[in-house]
Amino acid sequence: MKSPLSLFYKLQFKTLWIVAVLLLFTSSLWSQEFDTVKLDQYFDLLEENNKFMGSVAVSQAGELIYTRSVGYCDVTSESKATVASRYRIGSITKTFTAVLVFKAISAGKLSLDQTLDQFFPEVPKSENITIKQLLGNRSGIHNFTDDPAYATYMTQPKSASEMVEIIVKAGSDFEPDSKFQYSNSNFVLLTYILEKSMGKPYRDLLEEFIAKPLGLTDTYVGEKIGTKANECKSYMYLDKWQEHPETDMSIPVGAGAIVSNPTDIVKFSDALFGGKLLDLEYVEAMKKITDGYGLGLFSFPFHERTSYGHTGGIDGFSSLFGHFDDGNVSFALTSNGNNMNTNDIAIAVLSTVYNEPFELPKFNTYEVSPEQLEVYVGNYTAPDFPLDISIFIEDGVLKGRATGQPAFTLDPVDEHQFEFVSAGIEMTFDPEENTLLFKQRGARVNFTKE
């Protein structure tokens, strides 16, 4: 089943790089003052303008100093999100999986230098692929979620043998350890390797070695979303919050199947980087960044500081967590719906933590009359793009629709410039030339009005 705007808007459990582009500035010293009032005002504005649904948590020296939840856990029943609400956390799961791998290593069940052919000899080049390369996304194994076919089975249950077959057929993209390339396939295989070497299902390993020792009562391997268990559904914003299809969690397993919330995630973060889960030599190995990635961790800059953590995205969910040694700070964000750049939310939270200035957002500051919108209306085509884009006015609002896709609202941001933030789409019209420049996540396509 293809999700809405599948060609424009892919939110799978590959990393979102939410805070990887934070700018580096000169920062002030750590401040014990935390401006809760201003940060609450910030989240109030996001909620009032349908920009964000989700939860955040911040800890300092192992103590929670801020939590906030906004929006709905279930839009249909108007069930509000709370601190206890649970979210699919996508690829943050990979950090949990990496911890379990090091648990197996410390128990003598695995080693970083073991090769994949000892477990799955049918995988191409398995004799040259090590556990360490799988953890560091340096195996060369193709990422199965990048393939168009993924959208046709993502909502259906898959067995381990079926997933291995999909990964085997996808093949290899490059020689092992020659470069970094993010691939969910690596961590799906690590899941099965853990189960074989430790003799227990992944969900039991998660409970035994991480959740139970740390008291993470809201952290476990997910199944079908259960709203009665305070599990949130995910949404995209298309004039209103619309429910997103659910990935069947038998597919991502240790690459993206964990359910949790920010309070539990910061507890996990504090324990990991405080040496309470693993010996610090293993933590340092995880933090060693090569070509932008460690072993189950990214590094994220904020001003001159560096944090270690991970991002996540699955269906309409997005998430991130990070730990800063400076001030011994952990923070986490989980979202089941966003209609803005989540990077800005991370900046606001961290700016509050470190007493940096940030401005409260102003939404819908640029206005265009319905009469002015008429010049943009029409059907736009591009010779090298498979879909046409129809631009039309509905209820006084400019909207777009790609061939065979749902309509989406285009918000004005400047003269002739509009955006659909949820999908990262920017459109710039030139009424005199009858052209449209379409941008999305680095892609640029020039369209001409028919």
Summary of the structure (lengths in Angstrom):
residues: 450
radius of gyration: 22.3
end to end distance: 31.7
largest distance: 71.4
contacts: 1503
relative contact order: 0.18
helix: 30%
strand: 27%
